Amino acid sequence: MSNKFYILLFIFVCLLNISCSEIEETMPHKYTNQYFALQINIGSEPYTIDPSVNVTSDTLIYFKHIFEGLVTKDKDGKIIPAVAKSWSISSDGLVYTFNLRDNAYWSDGKGITASDFVYSFRRLFDPQTRSKYAYQYNVIKNTKAIFNGELEPKFLGVEAIDDYTLEIILEMPITYFLEILAYPTFSPLREDMISKFGESWTDNPLTFIGNGPFKVVERKFNEYIIMEKNEFYWNSSEVIPSRLEFILKNNNEYSLDSVKKGILHFSRNFPRDQISSLEKDGYIHNVPRISSYFYFVNVTNSVLSDVNVRKALSLAIDRNYIVENITKSGEKPAAALVPYGVPGFFGGFRENGGDYIDITKDNYEKNVKEAKKLMMLSGYPNGNNFPTLTFTTTHGVHKYIFEAIQKMWRENLGINVVMEELEWSDLVKKRFAKRIDIASGGWNGDFNDPINFLSIFLSSSPNNNSVYSNVRYDDFIKTATLITDSSHRMMTMHKAEELLIQDMAIIPIYFYNEPLLVCPKLKGVIYDSMGQHDFSRAYLVE
């Protein structure tokens, strides 16, 4: 053969090798047969890791990997089958029938049946469980009566027709019911473990049995939660990491140093003052969130019971300064509760409702003058005779935000508010005990409907840490849960939100955009606008 042939053959082989190499580098499944672990930092020790009584958004990431419900969401937020392989809905929209997989197992190899869902649903609404979320889901038949102790949990509209058929009956048809079911609160739970070990069932990996892509193999309080791939998970062939190591710390410097060294691959905590340089170096991944950040204000406090004082505190805050100089991640200043991204009747609910306070930059000086006037009308001119209040929060960016607001209140109103800095779980406990003056707070969307945010401030809501109570507001929310006409329903919720802000039951600060500290080698994470970030398809590149 001629030299020309060998030259052409050599070139072809080289091109083939390059092409194969490029394909291999872009294929995450090349890691499937390799043992590797991801180190992740969500925050400090969680308030709880029991799906029925959880109250915080950070814990959702743990649940996402340990449990799986009837349905879940794909990377685009679309509802897809999970333990239920299919379902049907009656013509009146009241009866949902789910057909379960016969190859869905618990992490100890025991098969999952419809009765496991019946148990977990009944437990959620049983008043003895003391769930602080159950009131949000009173669309299932008899939930309200059961939660109020008027009926036994066995009368809940959930029934196992057979081992692999589950029927759920609703009080009224709602278009977003499947989205509710995708929330981890509706995961199946192991009755035998909970009955035997009670509240401590989550403390030991041997009793904390789940059905998700990972299983807990080791847990040390305030230090770590270790998970390994669940070989009994029905879709385990699609799970890439062998191990997830959740480090329980709330230390910005630790997270930054560890990610840069490659010891840590993901963290929600980092020094915000370095965000610009971190973005340039490729360490920041921004996720638009359907979440609101606000301050709870205890309206039963002798000073804060005065609506003029609450309004003055709100007007004296320069929200634009906070998002531009402290959070610096594309957050939007907030003058309402329901965030952007939540649908309304036409377009978005926030776009339709607009702002209830003029918080534009040009109007800030006018807001401060109005705040001073309100304080004077309440008997506190220039802050005279105003008692020292306490603001309760946790570490990190919450602290930095308050320090800026603390200065604004001091300079604009002449008042002193001191900071009480607690660990995250302790802050949550104190808010639920209603032992606060003012406290940092917020709400992360559980399902994408305005009622999910607005029902927080029902007089009966356990999450109403402002202790706000207004009969008109309660009536608006109750009406919105009963009517089916979409335009009337949205109009009612707009009225409720307007009343909430007029009463200044909260001080809105901003709408979230979540910046995450991510190692550049980490790929394949499915980021979620409601905070349920998924690492089951994640991998590391060289």
C-alpha positions as CSV (number, residue, x, y, z in Angstrom):
1,M,0.0,0.0,0.0
2,S,1.1,3.6,-0.6
3,N,2.4,5.9,2.1
4,K,-0.6,8.1,1.3
5,F,-3.0,5.3,2.5
6,Y,-1.1,5.0,5.8
7,I,-1.1,8.7,6.3
8,L,-4.9,8.9,5.8
9,L,-5.4,5.9,8.1
10,F,-3.3,7.6,10.8
11,I,-5.3,10.8,10.5
12,F,-8.6,8.8,10.7
13,V,-7.6,6.9,13.9
14,C,-6.5,10.2,15.5
15,L,-9.8,11.9,14.7
16,L,-11.7,8.8,16.0
17,N,-9.7,8.9,19.3
18,I,-10.4,12.6,19.8
19,S,-14.1,12.1,19.0
20,C,-14.4,9.2,21.5
21,S,-12.6,11.1,24.1
22,E,-14.9,14.1,23.8
23,I,-17.9,11.9,24.0
24,E,-16.6,10.1,27.1
25,E,-16.0,13.4,28.8
26,T,-19.6,14.5,28.3
27,M,-21.1,11.2,29.4
28,P,-22.0,11.3,33.1
29,H,-22.6,7.6,33.2
30,K,-19.0,6.8,32.8
31,Y,-18.9,7.3,36.6
32,T,-21.8,4.8,37.2
33,N,-19.4,1.9,37.8
34,Q,-17.0,3.9,39.9
35,Y,-17.3,4.4,43.6
36,F,-17.3,8.1,44.5
37,A,-18.7,10.3,47.1
38,L,-20.0,13.9,47.1
39,Q,-19.5,16.2,50.1
40,I,-22.4,18.6,50.6
41,N,-23.1,21.3,53.1
42,I,-26.8,22.4,53.4
43,G,-26.5,23.9,56.9
44,S,-26.3,23.0,60.5
45,E,-28.2,20.3,62.4
46,P,-31.8,20.2,61.0
47,Y,-34.8,20.9,63.1
48,T,-36.1,17.4,62.2
49,I,-35.7,14.8,59.5
50,D,-39.2,13.4,59.9
51,P,-41.2,14.3,56.7
52,S,-44.5,14.6,58.6
53,V,-43.3,17.3,61.0
54,N,-40.6,19.0,59.0
55,V,-40.9,22.9,58.8
56,T,-37.8,24.0,57.0
57,S,-36.8,24.2,53.3
58,D,-33.2,23.0,53.8
59,T,-34.3,19.6,55.1
60,L,-36.1,19.0,51.8
61,I,-32.8,18.1,50.2
62,Y,-32.3,15.3,52.6
63,F,-35.9,14.0,52.0
64,K,-35.4,14.2,48.2
65,H,-32.7,11.5,48.5
66,I,-34.1,9.3,51.3
67,F,-37.8,9.2,50.2
68,E,-39.9,9.1,47.1
69,G,-43.7,9.7,46.9
70,L,-46.3,8.8,44.4
71,V,-45.1,11.3,41.9
72,T,-42.1,13.5,41.5
73,K,-40.8,16.3,39.2
74,D,-38.3,16.1,36.4
75,K,-35.5,18.6,35.8
76,D,-38.0,21.0,34.1
77,G,-40.5,20.9,37.0
78,K,-43.0,18.6,35.2
79,I,-44.9,16.0,37.2
80,I,-43.7,12.4,36.4
81,P,-44.4,9.0,37.8
82,A,-42.5,7.8,40.9
83,V,-43.8,5.0,43.1
84,A,-47.0,5.4,41.2
85,K,-46.4,4.2,37.6
86,S,-49.7,5.7,36.4
87,W,-52.9,7.3,37.6
88,S,-56.4,8.3,36.6
89,I,-58.6,11.2,37.6
90,S,-62.4,11.0,37.8
91,S,-64.5,13.2,35.5
92,D,-65.5,15.4,38.4
93,G,-61.9,15.8,39.5
94,L,-62.5,14.4,43.0
95,V,-61.1,10.9,42.8
96,Y,-57.5,10.1,42.0
97,T,-56.6,6.4,41.5
98,F,-52.9,5.6,41.6
99,N,-51.4,2.3,40.2
100,L,-48.2,1.5,42.2
101,R,-45.1,-0.2,40.9
102,D,-44.6,-3.8,42.0
103,N,-40.9,-3.3,42.0
104,A,-40.8,-0.4,44.5
105,Y,-39.0,-1.4,47.7
106,W,-37.9,0.0,51.1
107,S,-34.1,0.3,51.6
108,D,-34.2,-2.9,53.7
109,G,-35.7,-4.8,50.8
110,K,-39.3,-4.9,52.0
111,G,-41.9,-4.2,49.3
112,I,-43.9,-1.0,49.3
113,T,-47.7,-1.3,49.2
114,A,-50.6,1.2,49.1
115,S,-51.2,0.7,52.8
116,D,-47.8,2.4,53.4
117,F,-49.2,5.6,51.9
118,V,-52.5,5.2,53.8
119,Y,-50.5,5.1,57.0
120,S,-48.3,8.1,56.3
121,F,-51.2,10.2,55.1
122,R,-53.2,9.4,58.2
123,R,-50.2,10.1,60.4
124,L,-49.8,13.5,58.8
125,F,-53.3,14.7,59.6
126,D,-53.5,13.0,63.0
127,P,-53.5,15.8,65.6
128,Q,-51.2,13.8,67.8
129,T,-48.5,14.0,65.2
130,R,-48.5,17.8,65.7
131,S,-47.6,18.5,62.1
132,K,-47.2,22.2,61.4
133,Y,-47.9,21.7,57.6
134,A,-51.0,19.5,57.6
135,Y,-53.4,22.5,57.6
136,Q,-51.9,23.5,54.2
137,Y,-53.3,20.3,52.6
138,N,-56.9,20.2,53.7
139,V,-58.1,19.4,50.2
140,I,-58.3,15.7,50.9
141,K,-61.6,14.5,52.2
142,N,-62.1,14.9,56.0
143,T,-58.7,16.4,56.6
144,K,-59.9,19.4,58.5
145,A,-62.2,17.4,60.7
146,I,-59.5,14.9,61.5
147,F,-56.9,17.6,62.2
148,N,-59.3,19.4,64.5
149,G,-60.0,16.1,66.4
150,E,-63.6,15.8,65.2
151,L,-63.0,12.6,63.3
152,E,-60.5,9.7,63.6
153,P,-57.7,9.4,61.1
154,K,-59.3,6.2,59.6
155,F,-61.9,8.4,58.0
156,L,-59.4,10.2,55.8
157,G,-60.2,10.1,52.1
158,V,-57.3,7.7,51.3
159,E,-57.9,4.0,50.8
160,A,-55.8,1.0,49.7
161,I,-58.0,-0.8,47.1
162,D,-55.4,-3.5,47.0
163,D,-51.6,-3.8,47.5
164,Y,-50.9,-1.8,44.4
165,T,-53.9,0.5,44.0
166,L,-54.4,3.7,46.1
167,E,-57.4,5.9,45.9
168,I,-57.5,9.5,47.2
169,I,-60.8,11.5,47.4
170,L,-60.7,15.3,47.5
171,E,-63.1,17.7,49.1
172,M,-63.1,19.8,45.9
173,P,-61.3,19.6,42.6
174,I,-58.0,21.5,42.4
175,T,-55.7,21.7,39.5
176,Y,-52.5,21.5,41.5
177,F,-53.1,18.4,43.5
178,L,-50.4,16.3,41.8
179,E,-47.9,19.1,42.6
180,I,-48.9,18.8,46.3
181,L,-48.3,15.1,46.2
182,A,-44.8,15.7,44.8
183,Y,-43.9,17.4,48.1
184,P,-41.8,15.2,50.5
185,T,-44.5,15.5,53.2
186,F,-46.5,12.9,51.3
187,S,-43.7,10.3,51.2
188,P,-44.6,6.8,52.4
189,L,-43.4,5.9,55.9
190,R,-42.6,2.7,57.8
191,E,-45.3,2.1,60.4
192,D,-43.5,-0.7,62.1
193,M,-40.4,1.6,62.8
194,I,-42.4,4.6,63.9
195,S,-44.7,2.5,66.1
196,K,-41.8,0.8,67.9
197,F,-39.4,3.8,68.2
198,G,-41.6,6.8,68.3
199,E,-40.1,10.2,67.7
200,S,-36.6,8.7,67.8
201,W,-37.2,6.6,64.6
202,T,-35.1,9.1,62.6
203,D,-32.1,8.9,64.9
204,N,-30.7,5.6,63.9
205,P,-29.9,4.4,60.3
206,L,-31.3,1.0,61.2
207,T,-34.7,2.4,62.0
208,F,-34.7,5.4,59.6
209,I,-35.9,3.4,56.6
210,G,-36.7,5.2,53.4
211,N,-37.6,4.2,49.8
212,G,-35.6,6.8,47.8
213,P,-32.4,6.6,45.7
214,F,-30.2,6.7,48.9
215,K,-30.3,5.3,52.4
216,V,-28.8,6.7,55.6
217,V,-25.9,4.6,56.8
218,E,-24.4,6.8,59.5
219,R,-25.6,9.9,61.4
220,K,-23.7,11.9,64.1
221,F,-25.7,14.8,65.4
222,N,-24.3,18.3,64.7
223,E,-21.6,16.7,62.5
224,Y,-22.8,14.7,59.5
225,I,-25.5,12.6,57.8
226,I,-24.0,9.9,55.5
227,M,-26.0,8.3,52.7
228,E,-25.2,5.5,50.3
229,K,-26.8,4.4,47.1
230,N,-30.0,2.3,47.8
231,E,-29.6,-0.9,45.9
232,F,-33.3,-1.7,46.4
233,Y,-34.5,1.6,44.8
234,W,-36.6,0.7,41.7
235,N,-34.6,3.2,39.5
236,S,-31.2,2.6,41.0
237,S,-29.6,2.1,37.6
238,E,-30.0,5.8,37.0
239,V,-28.4,6.9,40.3
240,I,-24.8,8.0,39.7
241,P,-23.1,8.9,43.1
242,S,-22.2,6.0,45.4
243,R,-22.3,8.1,48.5
244,L,-23.6,11.5,49.7
245,E,-21.8,13.0,52.8
246,F,-23.8,15.9,54.2
247,I,-21.6,18.0,56.5
248,L,-23.7,19.8,59.2
249,K,-22.0,23.2,59.5
250,N,-23.1,26.8,59.2
251,N,-19.6,28.3,58.8
252,N,-19.0,30.5,55.8
253,E,-15.2,30.4,55.9
254,Y,-15.1,26.6,56.3
255,S,-17.4,26.2,53.3
256,L,-15.3,28.5,51.1
257,D,-12.0,27.1,52.0
258,S,-13.2,23.5,51.7
259,V,-14.8,24.0,48.2
260,K,-11.7,25.7,46.9
261,K,-9.6,22.8,48.2
262,G,-12.0,20.3,46.6
263,I,-12.9,18.8,50.0
264,L,-16.4,20.0,49.7
265,H,-18.4,20.0,46.4
266,F,-21.5,22.1,47.3
267,S,-22.6,24.6,50.0
268,R,-25.4,27.0,50.6
269,N,-23.1,29.0,52.9
270,F,-20.3,31.3,51.9
271,P,-19.1,34.9,52.6
272,R,-21.4,37.1,50.6
273,D,-18.8,39.9,50.5
274,Q,-16.8,37.7,48.1
275,I,-19.6,36.7,45.8
276,S,-18.4,38.9,42.9
277,S,-14.9,37.3,42.8
278,L,-16.4,33.8,43.3
279,E,-18.7,34.3,40.3
280,K,-15.8,35.3,38.2
281,D,-13.9,32.2,39.2
282,G,-16.8,30.0,38.4
283,Y,-17.8,29.0,41.9
284,I,-21.3,30.4,42.1
285,H,-24.5,28.9,40.6
286,N,-27.6,31.1,40.9
287,V,-31.0,29.4,41.2
288,P,-34.2,31.5,40.8
289,R,-36.4,30.6,43.8
290,I,-40.1,30.8,44.5
291,S,-39.4,32.1,48.0
292,S,-39.9,35.2,50.1
293,Y,-37.7,36.6,52.8
294,F,-39.4,38.7,55.5
295,Y,-39.4,39.5,59.2
296,F,-41.9,38.1,61.6
297,V,-43.3,40.8,63.9
298,N,-44.9,39.7,67.1
299,V,-48.1,41.8,66.9
300,T,-49.0,40.8,70.5
301,N,-45.9,42.7,71.8
302,S,-47.0,45.8,73.8
303,V,-45.0,48.1,71.4
304,L,-45.3,46.2,68.2
305,S,-49.1,45.9,68.6
306,D,-49.2,49.4,67.2
307,V,-49.6,49.1,63.4
308,N,-48.0,52.6,63.0
309,V,-44.8,51.3,64.7
310,R,-44.8,48.2,62.4
311,K,-45.3,50.4,59.3
312,A,-42.5,52.8,60.4
313,L,-40.1,49.9,60.9
314,S,-40.9,48.7,57.4
315,L,-40.7,52.1,55.7
316,A,-37.3,52.9,57.3
317,I,-35.7,49.9,55.5
318,D,-33.8,50.5,52.3
319,R,-34.4,47.2,50.5
320,N,-32.5,48.2,47.4
321,Y,-29.4,48.7,49.5
322,I,-29.7,45.3,50.9
323,V,-30.0,43.4,47.6
324,E,-27.4,45.5,45.9
325,N,-24.7,45.6,48.7
326,I,-25.3,42.5,50.9
327,T,-27.1,39.7,49.2
328,K,-25.9,40.7,45.7
329,S,-27.4,37.7,43.8
330,G,-30.2,39.1,41.8
331,E,-32.8,39.2,44.6
332,K,-35.8,41.6,44.1
333,P,-36.8,44.0,46.8
334,A,-40.2,42.9,48.2
335,A,-43.2,45.0,49.0
336,A,-45.6,42.0,49.3
337,L,-45.6,38.4,50.4
338,V,-46.2,36.1,47.4
339,P,-43.1,36.0,45.2
340,Y,-42.6,36.1,41.5
341,G,-42.9,32.8,39.7
342,V,-46.3,32.0,41.2
343,P,-49.1,31.9,38.6
344,G,-52.2,34.1,38.8
345,F,-55.3,34.2,36.7
346,F,-53.6,36.0,33.8
347,G,-49.8,35.8,34.0
348,G,-48.1,35.9,37.4
349,F,-49.8,36.6,40.7
350,R,-47.1,39.1,41.7
351,E,-47.2,40.9,38.4
352,N,-51.0,41.2,38.7
353,G,-50.9,42.3,42.3
354,G,-48.0,44.7,42.1
355,D,-46.4,46.4,45.1
356,Y,-48.3,47.6,48.2
357,I,-45.4,49.9,49.2
358,D,-43.4,52.2,47.0
359,I,-39.9,50.9,47.6
360,T,-38.2,52.4,44.6
361,K,-34.9,54.1,45.2
362,D,-36.3,57.5,44.4
363,N,-39.0,57.2,47.0
364,Y,-36.8,56.1,50.0
365,E,-36.4,59.5,51.5
366,K,-40.1,60.0,51.4
367,N,-40.6,56.7,53.1
368,V,-38.2,57.7,55.9
369,K,-40.1,61.0,56.5
370,E,-43.4,59.0,56.7
371,A,-41.8,56.5,59.1
372,K,-40.7,59.4,61.4
373,K,-44.2,60.9,61.3
374,L,-45.7,57.5,62.2
375,M,-43.3,57.1,65.2
376,M,-44.2,60.6,66.4
377,L,-47.9,59.8,66.2
378,S,-47.3,56.7,68.3
379,G,-45.5,58.7,71.0
380,Y,-41.9,58.0,70.0
381,P,-40.6,61.2,68.4
382,N,-37.0,60.6,67.3
383,G,-37.2,57.3,69.2
384,N,-37.7,58.9,72.6
385,N,-39.2,56.5,75.1
386,F,-39.0,53.6,72.7
387,P,-37.9,50.4,74.5
388,T,-35.1,48.2,73.3
389,L,-36.4,45.4,71.2
390,T,-34.7,42.1,70.3
391,F,-34.2,40.8,66.8
392,T,-33.7,37.0,66.7
393,T,-31.9,35.4,63.8
394,T,-29.2,32.9,62.9
395,H,-25.7,33.2,61.3
396,G,-24.5,34.1,57.9
397,V,-26.3,36.5,55.6
398,H,-29.2,36.9,58.0
399,K,-26.9,38.5,60.4
400,Y,-25.4,40.8,57.8
401,I,-28.8,41.9,56.6
402,F,-30.0,42.7,60.1
403,E,-26.8,44.7,60.9
404,A,-27.6,47.0,58.0
405,I,-31.3,47.3,59.0
406,Q,-30.3,47.8,62.6
407,K,-28.2,50.9,61.5
408,M,-31.1,52.2,59.3
409,W,-33.5,52.0,62.3
410,R,-31.0,53.7,64.6
411,E,-30.2,56.5,62.1
412,N,-33.7,57.1,60.7
413,L,-35.9,56.4,63.8
414,G,-33.5,56.8,66.7
415,I,-34.4,53.4,68.1
416,N,-32.2,50.5,69.4
417,V,-32.9,46.9,68.4
418,V,-30.4,44.3,69.6
419,M,-29.6,41.0,67.9
420,E,-30.0,37.6,69.4
421,E,-28.0,35.1,67.2
422,L,-29.0,31.4,67.5
423,E,-28.3,28.1,65.8
424,W,-30.9,27.4,63.1
425,S,-32.9,24.8,64.9
426,D,-33.0,26.9,68.0
427,L,-34.3,29.9,66.0
428,V,-37.1,27.7,64.6
429,K,-38.1,26.5,68.0
430,K,-38.2,30.0,69.4
431,R,-40.3,31.3,66.6
432,F,-42.8,28.4,67.0
433,A,-43.0,29.1,70.7
434,K,-43.9,32.8,69.8
435,R,-41.1,34.0,72.1
436,I,-39.9,36.7,69.8
437,D,-40.2,40.5,69.2
438,I,-38.9,40.5,65.6
439,A,-37.3,37.5,63.9
440,S,-35.9,36.6,60.5
441,G,-38.2,34.4,58.5
442,G,-39.3,33.4,55.1
443,W,-41.3,30.9,53.1
444,N,-40.2,28.6,50.4
445,G,-42.9,27.4,48.0
446,D,-44.2,23.9,48.7
447,F,-46.5,23.9,45.7
448,N,-46.9,26.6,43.2
449,D,-50.1,28.4,44.2
450,P,-50.6,31.7,46.1
451,I,-52.6,30.0,48.9
452,N,-49.4,28.2,49.9
453,F,-47.9,31.5,51.1
454,L,-51.1,33.3,52.2
455,S,-52.4,30.5,54.5
456,I,-49.3,30.9,56.7
457,F,-51.0,33.8,58.4
458,L,-54.4,32.2,59.2
459,S,-55.1,32.8,62.9
460,S,-55.0,29.0,63.3
461,S,-51.7,28.4,61.4
462,P,-48.8,27.0,63.5
463,N,-46.5,28.8,61.1
464,N,-48.0,32.2,61.9
465,N,-45.1,33.3,64.1
466,S,-46.3,36.9,64.0
467,V,-49.3,35.8,66.0
468,Y,-51.4,37.8,63.5
469,S,-55.2,37.4,63.8
470,N,-57.7,39.1,61.5
471,V,-61.2,37.7,60.9
472,R,-61.5,39.4,57.5
473,Y,-58.1,37.8,56.5
474,D,-59.2,34.4,57.7
475,D,-62.5,34.7,55.7
476,F,-60.6,35.6,52.5
477,I,-58.4,32.6,52.8
478,K,-61.2,30.2,53.6
479,T,-63.2,31.6,50.7
480,A,-60.2,31.0,48.4
481,T,-59.9,27.4,49.5
482,L,-63.6,26.7,48.7
483,I,-64.4,28.5,45.4
484,T,-63.5,26.9,42.1
485,D,-63.9,29.9,39.9
486,S,-60.3,30.9,39.1
487,S,-60.8,34.6,38.6
488,H,-62.8,35.0,41.8
489,R,-60.4,32.9,43.7
490,M,-57.3,35.0,42.6
491,M,-59.2,38.2,43.3
492,T,-59.9,37.0,46.8
493,M,-56.3,36.1,47.4
494,H,-55.1,39.5,46.2
495,K,-57.5,41.1,48.7
496,A,-56.1,38.9,51.5
497,E,-52.5,39.9,50.6
498,E,-53.3,43.6,50.5
499,L,-54.9,43.4,54.0
500,L,-51.9,41.4,55.3
501,I,-49.5,44.2,54.2
502,Q,-51.8,47.0,55.3
503,D,-51.8,45.4,58.8
504,M,-48.0,44.9,58.4
505,A,-48.2,41.4,59.9
506,I,-44.7,40.9,58.4
507,I,-42.0,43.2,57.1
508,P,-41.2,42.0,53.5
509,I,-37.5,42.3,52.6
510,Y,-36.9,40.6,49.3
511,F,-37.8,37.7,46.9
512,Y,-35.1,35.1,46.8
513,N,-32.6,34.2,44.1
514,E,-30.4,31.6,45.7
515,P,-26.6,31.7,45.0
516,L,-24.9,28.4,45.7
517,L,-21.2,27.7,46.2
518,V,-20.4,24.9,43.8
519,C,-17.1,23.2,43.0
520,P,-16.5,23.6,39.2
521,K,-16.0,19.8,39.0
522,L,-19.5,19.1,40.1
523,K,-21.9,18.5,37.3
524,G,-25.4,17.1,36.8
525,V,-27.1,18.5,39.8
526,I,-30.8,19.1,39.2
527,Y,-31.5,22.5,40.7
528,D,-35.0,23.2,41.9
529,S,-36.9,26.6,42.2
530,M,-38.4,25.3,45.4
531,G,-35.1,24.3,47.0
532,Q,-35.3,20.5,46.5
533,H,-31.9,20.2,44.7
534,D,-31.3,16.7,43.5
535,F,-27.8,15.1,43.6
536,S,-28.9,11.6,42.4
537,R,-27.6,12.3,38.8
538,A,-24.6,14.4,39.8
539,Y,-21.0,13.5,38.9
540,L,-17.5,14.9,39.0
541,V,-15.4,15.7,36.0
542,E,-11.6,15.5,36.0
